[in-house]
């Protein structure tokens, strides 16, 4: 089966003009359940579906145990799992700007994601072939997006009121895609109008 792809649009603002760059990205067709995967393995090996479900349940339980102990977990032939954590958002749904360790108590933290670092030998198995998808990304169309000047006004108004802004909040204000919103905020950093604040997992933008 081929790997289906399409191009995501990433508009970039330079001065008063916007140009669009295209980036290839995989188009997901469907999600394969573990039940289907186990059935395929059963047909190709001597393992039964019951064996595989039991092993997977045990692997999941032991993996969670070791991740909860701040350990990374290697999955043979696949890759390594690790955790990322984050602070609870404030009443307005924003990540707090942390300037001192004393600001954060343990109960204010949670696991935000599980990271997967694929092994090189597993990556070598992902060879394609590639074929252009017939159905394009629906997210390529940004509907009713404010003009650059209007977006700048919305941004400055939000910063005047709150002092900082996240990429997610800027997306909500401007109806831009994540790629477009992130690119626009970073462009304003390079122009000297904004500055980044906080670690990469809780990055916000403030007035420079």
Secondary structure, DSSP 8 states (H G I E B T S, - for coil): --EEEEEEEEEEEETTEEEEEEEEEE-------HHHHHHHHHHHSS--HHHHHHHHHHHHHHHHHHHTTT--EEETTTEEEEEEEEE---TTS-----SSGGG--GGGEEEEEEEEEE-HHHHTT----EEE-SS--GGG--TT---HHHHHHHHHHHHHHHS-B-HHHHHHHH---HHHHHHHHHHHHHTTSEEEES-GGG-EEEE-
